[in-house]
């Protein structure tokens, strides 16, 4: 247990890295949330694994890694629905 606690103390526990795959399909956004990671390195490692899989390998340039700070609102406005 002590090793786990020491590892946690050394981590940035306020930031996560989100890996998305998003591209345009017939005029509509096609997005997939791949995962949420504790470091940008782990997010890049996941992208490297996904890029070899069917579908993803046809769109290798469409991976996005976003940084999010925990306990913070990331959408601060309302929204409008278009039909």
Rosetta blueprint (number, residue, H / E / L):
1 X L
2 X H
3 X H
4 X H
5 X H
6 X H
7 X H
8 X H
9 X H
10 X L
11 X L
12 X L
13 X L
14 X L
15 X E
16 X E
17 X E
18 X E
19 X E
20 X E
21 X E
22 X E
23 X E
24 X E
25 X E
26 X L
27 X L
28 X E
29 X E
30 X E
31 X E
32 X E
33 X E
34 X E
35 X E
36 X E
37 X E
38 X L
39 X L
40 X H
41 X H
42 X H
43 X H
44 X H
45 X H
46 X H
47 X H
48 X H
49 X H
50 X H
51 X L
52 X L
53 X L
54 X L
55 X L
56 X L
57 X H
58 X H
59 X H
60 X H
61 X H
62 X H
63 X E
64 X E
65 X E
66 X E
67 X E
68 X E
69 X E
70 X L
71 X L
72 X L
73 X L
74 X L
75 X L
76 X L
77 X L
78 X L
79 X L
80 X L
81 X L
82 X L
83 X L
